[in-house]
């Protein structure tokens, strides 16, 4: 018999590690080819690790909630044969995209106060989660300083709240974590009290709903919801948000889609929605106003070369994920339609790859899919702008004709752009969202696809 070393596979350019969620197969279990051995999670996506061989699971090398690096041996599988073999993680070297750094006028010579410092965590015997590492890097906390912070987690593990409290005390401000109101369940009752109050309180496992007396429920956030919550709070504390609104007459766009949708579906075996049309308009507007396609590092503006548009997608669980359409400006409408449909379908079925949620430079969210006419979305850091498109409604509108003004029924919608006022002023934000509306309003009814 041979022993096969199962490695944590490469999951994309920007993903270096993953957390083990649970083991689907236990030691002694038989494994068929492509059977799921375990489930893992990166910061945004949960994935399954299949077995490239058939055999029997002999050993698990990482426990649940432990973090493994790409290329680590995570399990030993016993197979037929006479020698030990190892999975090989394919690594494709890609050139690093060059980014143009532009300084803000008047403060170009100032030092970058928020510049992060890379920290080598390998020299520490203490476990740190990816989120804790990220916060420590952003706050320029050294490894020695991090090791000295007392943790409240299992075995003294340092969690996010511990680190935020430390940062708050260090800076002399109140921690975000301490502002949340927590409900502490009472101490377990005696047997007699438990018998008398069994009907008024039920305690179940950590990941499920807990009923308490009075009809209220305490619901533990799942892992993804915690990450979303942390990311949203971080965005609001990082960027001063401003939102600009534009109302657009998209009658021609709606009539064109109604005209071509059946023939397009027959020809391409794909449904065409409004989303790829919005993505195309956004990509064009970004080319006209490239300073909306940037990120901020201290007092430096990093101007992105690529136009990678993230599209916010609601999951069946109620959580949100943002898969990214890379180089959206280089795709025609057919290509955008296929990319949108593919990413949306795989997002709903939890089949996205970790790298497919990384590298976005601008985000689009369709609040109209929920019947909302407009919204004020939160910026997806480290981007500086996010566009919300509202529901398309039939409304009376004034049209200017050669014979004078007339009132007609038109298809109208609101576009709302939230942007980072550190680097995007009202003029740029307003002109950008107006340009997106112009592209939608000037849609050619006779356009071929």
C-alpha positions, 0 to 999 in steps of 0.5 A: 500500500502507498501513502498519498499526501493531499496538499492544500491546493492553490486557490488563486494568486491572492490566496495564500492560506485557508481555514479548515471548516470541517472534515467530511471524511474521517480516518478509516473512511473509504474515499472515491476519486473526486470525493470531498475530503474536507471543507475550507474557507478563505476570507470570503469563500467556502470551498471543498477539497476533493481527493484526486485519488481513491483510497482510505483516509489515514490521517488528518493533519489539521483540525477544524478552525486551524489555518493551513498554507497553500501547499501544506500537507493536510491529509494522508490517504492510503492507496493501492501501489508501492510508493508514496506520492504527493499532489502537486499544486499547479502554480501559474506565474503571472506578471504583476499588474503595474499600478500608477501612483499619483500624489494628492496635490499639496501633500505629496511630500508628506509621509504615508501615515497609513502605510502597512508594514509586512510582518513575518508571523512564521517566527511566532508560536502563537496562532493568529487568524487572517483577520487579526493579521490584516488588522495588525498590518493596517495598524502597523502593530509589530509581532512582538507587540502582538505576542504581548497582547492577552487573548480571551479566546480558547487557549489564550487565542487573540481574537478580533475584539481583543486586538480592537480593544488594545488598539482603542486603549493605545489610541485613547479612544473607545473601541468599536467592539465595546460599543456593541450590546451583548446579552449574557445568558444566566448561569445554568439553573439547578435541577429543580429550577430547570424542571420549573422553567424548562418551557421558558428557555431552550439552549441549543448549539452555538451555530443555531438559534437560542430561544430565551424567555419573553419570546426573544431569540439570540442568533449567533452570526455565521462566519461569513456574516461576521466577516461582512460586519467587520468589513462594513464597519471598517469601510465606514470608519475608513472612508467619508461616504458621500452619495450622488443621485441621478434619474435616468430615462432607460426606455430605449434600453428596456425596449431593446432588451425586450426585442432581442432577449428571446432570439439571444437566448436561442442563439447563445443559450443564455438569458440576457438581463440588465446587469451586463448592460449596466456593467458595460456602461460603468466600464465605459464611464470609468474609461472617461473618468479613470480617477474613480478607478483608484484606491488610497494608501495614506496620502498616495492615490493608486490608479488602477490599470485594469477595470475589474468590476465586482457585482454584489450578489445575494446568497440563499443564506441572506449573506452577500458576496461580490464576484469580480468580472476582470477586465470588463472593458475588454468584453463585448456584451455577449461576453459580459452576459456570459460572465455575469450569468456564470458568476451569479449561478456559481455564487448561488451554489457556493461554487466560486473560487476564492480568487474570483472575489479578489482584485475588484476595482469598482463595485455594482450592486442592483438594489432594484432586484429587491424592488428598491428604487434607490440605495446608499451602498457602503464602499467595498474597500479598498475601492473608492466608489460603488454604484447602486442601480434601482428598480426600473419603473414606468412613470410620466415624464416630460419630453422635449420635442420639435413641437413642444413639451409633451408628457409620456410614459417612460421607463425611469430608474435612479442611479446612486453612487457612494464615493470616498470623499477623501479622493473623490469630490462631488464634481467627479462623483457627480459627473461619473454617475451622470456619464453612466446614465448618459450611456444608458439613456442613449442606447441604440434601439437597432443595436446588433448583438 
